[in-house]
């Protein structure tokens, strides 16, 4: 009796699996991109054999397999790439190629940007500190260390397993953290993430895990980050109010800048959280507008890139490109010192009229040369 029950359950499971395969096959025939998207989630390119194996797993019988294969092979989304090194035809999808093109453009932009490096003195200090612990980098490791901790926003190091990349990254991690950066590791697989973290001390996760966190609104901003929102200077409604800005404060953001309106202004004053906007409007916003996170935006007619420095006070906001910040700091300090001295001269009974005034008035045609003010 028990064996009959087991055979009956097995038959039921087989019927269920067959029904599932039938439904999957019907979906692929109706929309071949379902199959193409599933394959390219695992690999960016694939062969006829890869495609046939996937379709075979998700169809019911030979007839449905043939129909599904025909639908996928004739899909306008399928792109033939030519033969690989082993003489096999390889394919990809239009969406995957577009994704790779966007990745290449982003990589080029990052490679051209500057601003996340550390000073040569900090590099030498990190190397010396490592040596005191017996961690002496070899010639190739040292070159790689200087490369990744340089001023480029994107650096690439290629090396075989066991050549000391993780040890080098451990020294780089200490250098970056000493400069105030938060260092995170990412890898395609969990084993690779564990290996990276174990060898370098860099807290690491899989890319899939990071993407899931970003989709859930986690791991996006820190207390050193300002949220800059491109609201197209819309004054017809408020994009944010007390509820959302209380949440931003609770999450530890440094501040919020909106090229749009806010509301609940009296509550926001009491909140004590830095917020800048183009105005105030009691009308609420729509909840169904698409957007992007960590993407260049236009705010007040100024382009703001992720990582740019945001400086604000009661008069407004200044955006400083990260790669220019180091060179601008001494100029800003001199400007502040000059203005403080000017105010001290005025309040101390010195000359109220600035030295440049008469020459400027002559240049503007208000005064004639030699004419007193």
Helices and strands as residue ranges (DSSP letters): H 2-30, H 33-42, E 46-47, H 48-57, H 62-73, E 78-83, E 89-93, H 94-112, H 120-132, H 139-148, H 165-178, E 185-187, H 190-200, E 204-206, H 207-215, E 226-240, H 242-251, E 255-262, H 265-271, E 275-276, E 279-280, E 297-299, E 302-304, E 309-313, E 316-320, H 322-347, H 357-363
